[in-house]
Amino acid sequence: MNRLGQRKRPYVAVLLALIVLMGIVAGCAGREGGAGNLTAANVGERIRQAANLEKMKQGDAEKLQKLYHISSEDIADFVLYTASSNVRADELLVIRLKDEAQADRVTAKIEERIAAQSAKFKDYRPEQYYLLEKHVLKTNGRFILFAVSAGGEQMEWAFDAVTDT
């Protein structure tokens, strides 16, 4: 019996190692699969939890087209929050692209919005212009974040936390 137990020991060790390895692989695959299924709404919700968006209102496809000249049909999905008043520069835009190759084109449209807002606020509302100057515009895979807010750093942190795989 003792010899039989010694023979099984390597098999048990290999079996346990395989189980642990499968658990790790499944965990990583689940995370990546989760990132693959991640939507702009998921990212937006994470940002909403991390930063105060109470003074902002949620925008729709019409607002996206009006402000950024981006059609909702050209992207996978998006979340948009804008200032509740036109004397504030606060904005949050999260876009999930259909294809990463769209990133430069979409980012250029966002930069046009930044330039327009900067011209609007530069002499009129210097504190809002300062927020625009400190905006966050970044791409992570198929996701783009644009944030103009005093809480921009928290928004960026939340975006990074949820989109990094």
C-alpha positions as a LaTeX table, in Angstrom:
\begin{tabular}{lrrr}
\hline
Residue & $x$ (\AA) & $y$ (\AA) & $z$ (\AA) \\
\hline
Met1 & 0.00 & 0.00 & 0.00 \\
Asn2 & 2.82 & 2.34 & 0.79 \\
Arg3 & 4.34 & 1.86 & $-2.66$ \\
Leu4 & 0.94 & 2.45 & $-4.25$ \\
Gly5 & 0.57 & 5.72 & $-2.33$ \\
Gln6 & 4.03 & 6.82 & $-3.46$ \\
Arg7 & 3.12 & 6.10 & $-7.09$ \\
Lys8 & $-0.05$ & 8.21 & $-6.85$ \\
Arg9 & 1.69 & 11.17 & $-5.29$ \\
Pro10 & 3.16 & 12.57 & $-8.55$ \\
Tyr11 & $-0.21$ & 12.17 & $-10.28$ \\
Val12 & $-2.00$ & 13.97 & $-7.46$ \\
Ala13 & 0.56 & 16.78 & $-7.56$ \\
Val14 & 0.20 & 17.12 & $-11.32$ \\
Leu15 & $-3.59$ & 17.02 & $-11.02$ \\
Leu16 & $-3.56$ & 19.74 & $-8.36$ \\
Ala17 & $-1.19$ & 21.85 & $-10.45$ \\
Leu18 & $-3.52$ & 21.48 & $-13.45$ \\
Ile19 & $-6.54$ & 22.46 & $-11.38$ \\
Val20 & $-4.76$ & 25.58 & $-10.11$ \\
Leu21 & $-3.55$ & 26.42 & $-13.62$ \\
Met22 & $-7.05$ & 25.98 & $-15.05$ \\
Gly23 & $-8.41$ & 28.26 & $-12.33$ \\
Ile24 & $-5.88$ & 30.95 & $-13.19$ \\
Val25 & $-6.53$ & 30.62 & $-16.91$ \\
Ala26 & $-10.29$ & 30.68 & $-16.37$ \\
Gly27 & $-9.96$ & 33.77 & $-14.18$ \\
Cys28 & $-7.88$ & 35.58 & $-16.78$ \\
Ala29 & $-10.14$ & 34.45 & $-19.60$ \\
Gly30 & $-13.15$ & 35.60 & $-17.65$ \\
Arg31 & $-11.56$ & 38.97 & $-17.14$ \\
Glu32 & $-10.68$ & 39.36 & $-20.79$ \\
Gly33 & $-14.06$ & 38.03 & $-21.81$ \\
Gly34 & $-15.53$ & 40.61 & $-19.47$ \\
Ala35 & $-13.45$ & 43.33 & $-21.13$ \\
Gly36 & $-14.60$ & 42.04 & $-24.49$ \\
Asn37 & $-18.19$ & 42.39 & $-23.31$ \\
Leu38 & $-17.54$ & 45.74 & $-21.61$ \\
Thr39 & $-19.84$ & 48.52 & $-22.81$ \\
Ala40 & $-19.59$ & 52.28 & $-22.61$ \\
Ala41 & $-22.46$ & 52.12 & $-20.10$ \\
Asn42 & $-20.35$ & 49.84 & $-17.85$ \\
Val43 & $-17.44$ & 52.26 & $-18.03$ \\
Gly44 & $-19.74$ & 55.25 & $-17.51$ \\
Glu45 & $-21.27$ & 53.65 & $-14.44$ \\
Arg46 & $-17.84$ & 53.03 & $-12.94$ \\
Ile47 & $-16.90$ & 56.66 & $-13.57$ \\
Arg48 & $-20.21$ & 57.84 & $-12.10$ \\
Gln49 & $-19.40$ & 55.89 & $-8.93$ \\
Ala50 & $-15.94$ & 57.47 & $-8.70$ \\
Ala51 & $-16.77$ & 61.08 & $-9.56$ \\
Asn52 & $-19.61$ & 63.47 & $-8.86$ \\
Leu53 & $-21.79$ & 63.94 & $-11.94$ \\
Glu54 & $-24.74$ & 65.52 & $-10.13$ \\
Lys55 & $-24.32$ & 68.86 & $-11.90$ \\
Met56 & $-24.35$ & 67.16 & $-15.28$ \\
Lys57 & $-27.14$ & 65.78 & $-17.40$ \\
Gln58 & $-27.06$ & 62.73 & $-19.58$ \\
Gly59 & $-26.96$ & 63.31 & $-23.33$ \\
Asp60 & $-28.33$ & 61.25 & $-26.19$ \\
Ala61 & $-27.38$ & 60.47 & $-29.80$ \\
Glu62 & $-28.74$ & 63.83 & $-30.97$ \\
Lys63 & $-26.53$ & 65.68 & $-28.47$ \\
Leu64 & $-23.51$ & 63.57 & $-29.50$ \\
Gln65 & $-24.09$ & 64.55 & $-33.14$ \\
Lys66 & $-24.64$ & 68.21 & $-32.28$ \\
Leu67 & $-21.60$ & 68.65 & $-30.03$ \\
Tyr68 & $-19.06$ & 66.31 & $-31.58$ \\
His69 & $-20.35$ & 65.64 & $-35.09$ \\
Ile70 & $-20.18$ & 61.94 & $-34.35$ \\
Ser71 & $-23.06$ & 59.73 & $-35.43$ \\
Ser72 & $-24.07$ & 57.06 & $-32.96$ \\
Glu73 & $-24.27$ & 54.70 & $-35.93$ \\
Asp74 & $-20.53$ & 55.13 & $-36.53$ \\
Ile75 & $-19.56$ & 53.84 & $-33.08$ \\
Ala76 & $-20.49$ & 50.80 & $-31.00$ \\
Asp77 & $-21.97$ & 52.76 & $-28.08$ \\
Phe78 & $-21.36$ & 55.80 & $-25.89$ \\
Val79 & $-22.16$ & 57.59 & $-22.66$ \\
Leu80 & $-22.39$ & 61.38 & $-22.65$ \\
Tyr81 & $-22.86$ & 63.80 & $-19.79$ \\
Thr82 & $-22.83$ & 67.56 & $-20.32$ \\
Ala83 & $-23.09$ & 70.56 & $-18.03$ \\
Ser84 & $-26.63$ & 71.43 & $-17.06$ \\
Ser85 & $-25.87$ & 75.05 & $-17.93$ \\
Asn86 & $-24.12$ & 76.54 & $-20.94$ \\
Val87 & $-21.89$ & 78.63 & $-18.64$ \\
Arg88 & $-20.10$ & 75.49 & $-17.45$ \\
Ala89 & $-17.61$ & 73.43 & $-19.42$ \\
Asp90 & $-18.12$ & 70.09 & $-17.63$ \\
Glu91 & $-18.41$ & 67.13 & $-19.99$ \\
Leu92 & $-17.90$ & 63.40 & $-19.86$ \\
Leu93 & $-17.83$ & 61.28 & $-22.99$ \\
Val94 & $-17.04$ & 57.58 & $-23.11$ \\
Ile95 & $-17.08$ & 55.97 & $-26.54$ \\
Arg96 & $-16.69$ & 52.32 & $-27.41$ \\
Leu97 & $-15.48$ & 52.07 & $-30.98$ \\
Lys98 & $-16.56$ & 49.40 & $-33.42$ \\
Asp99 & $-12.92$ & 49.16 & $-34.48$ \\
Glu100 & $-9.73$ & 50.57 & $-32.94$ \\
Ala101 & $-8.85$ & 51.98 & $-36.38$ \\
Gln102 & $-11.56$ & 54.63 & $-35.80$ \\
Ala103 & $-9.69$ & 56.11 & $-32.82$ \\
Asp104 & $-7.78$ & 58.84 & $-34.68$ \\
Arg105 & $-10.86$ & 60.06 & $-36.56$ \\
Val106 & $-13.04$ & 60.16 & $-33.45$ \\
Thr107 & $-10.31$ & 61.75 & $-31.34$ \\
Ala108 & $-9.89$ & 64.48 & $-33.97$ \\
Lys109 & $-13.60$ & 65.31 & $-33.69$ \\
Ile110 & $-13.29$ & 65.54 & $-29.91$ \\
Glu111 & $-10.29$ & 67.85 & $-30.31$ \\
Glu112 & $-12.44$ & 70.10 & $-32.53$ \\
Arg113 & $-14.95$ & 70.28 & $-29.66$ \\
Ile114 & $-12.17$ & 71.17 & $-27.23$ \\
Ala115 & $-11.00$ & 73.99 & $-29.51$ \\
Ala116 & $-14.54$ & 75.36 & $-29.88$ \\
Gln117 & $-15.17$ & 75.25 & $-26.13$ \\
Ser118 & $-11.78$ & 76.83 & $-25.40$ \\
Ala119 & $-12.56$ & 79.75 & $-27.71$ \\
Lys120 & $-15.96$ & 80.14 & $-26.03$ \\
Phe121 & $-14.67$ & 80.15 & $-22.45$ \\
Lys122 & $-11.20$ & 81.70 & $-22.75$ \\
Asp123 & $-12.17$ & 85.30 & $-22.02$ \\
Tyr124 & $-15.70$ & 84.69 & $-20.77$ \\
Arg125 & $-15.22$ & 82.18 & $-17.94$ \\
Pro126 & $-11.51$ & 81.74 & $-17.07$ \\
Glu127 & $-12.19$ & 79.09 & $-14.40$ \\
Gln128 & $-14.07$ & 76.99 & $-16.95$ \\
Tyr129 & $-11.31$ & 77.58 & $-19.50$ \\
Tyr130 & $-8.84$ & 76.24 & $-16.92$ \\
Leu131 & $-10.90$ & 73.02 & $-16.68$ \\
Leu132 & $-10.81$ & 72.71 & $-20.47$ \\
Glu133 & $-7.05$ & 73.15 & $-20.46$ \\
Lys134 & $-6.78$ & 70.31 & $-17.92$ \\
His135 & $-9.11$ & 67.97 & $-19.83$ \\
Val136 & $-8.54$ & 64.24 & $-20.09$ \\
Leu137 & $-8.55$ & 62.72 & $-23.56$ \\
Lys138 & $-7.26$ & 59.19 & $-23.83$ \\
Thr139 & $-7.75$ & 55.97 & $-25.70$ \\
Asn140 & $-7.53$ & 52.49 & $-24.24$ \\
Gly141 & $-8.18$ & 49.76 & $-26.78$ \\
Arg142 & $-11.63$ & 50.38 & $-28.28$ \\
Phe143 & $-12.54$ & 52.95 & $-25.61$ \\
Ile144 & $-12.10$ & 56.70 & $-25.66$ \\
Leu145 & $-12.49$ & 58.93 & $-22.62$ \\
Phe146 & $-13.00$ & 62.68 & $-22.77$ \\
Ala147 & $-13.51$ & 64.43 & $-19.45$ \\
Val148 & $-13.70$ & 68.09 & $-18.52$ \\
Ser149 & $-14.31$ & 68.37 & $-14.81$ \\
Ala150 & $-12.77$ & 69.27 & $-11.51$ \\
Gly151 & $-13.04$ & 65.50 & $-10.90$ \\
Gly152 & $-11.22$ & 64.65 & $-14.12$ \\
Glu153 & $-8.50$ & 62.70 & $-12.32$ \\
Gln154 & $-11.06$ & 60.47 & $-10.60$ \\
Met155 & $-12.79$ & 59.93 & $-13.93$ \\
Glu156 & $-9.51$ & 58.98 & $-15.57$ \\
Trp157 & $-8.63$ & 56.63 & $-12.71$ \\
Ala158 & $-12.01$ & 54.88 & $-12.94$ \\
Phe159 & $-11.70$ & 54.64 & $-16.73$ \\
Asp160 & $-8.25$ & 53.08 & $-16.44$ \\
Ala161 & $-9.37$ & 50.69 & $-13.73$ \\
Val162 & $-12.24$ & 49.28 & $-15.76$ \\
Thr163 & $-10.71$ & 49.30 & $-19.27$ \\
Asp164 & $-7.24$ & 47.94 & $-18.41$ \\
Thr165 & $-7.11$ & 44.22 & $-19.02$ \\
\hline
\end{tabular}
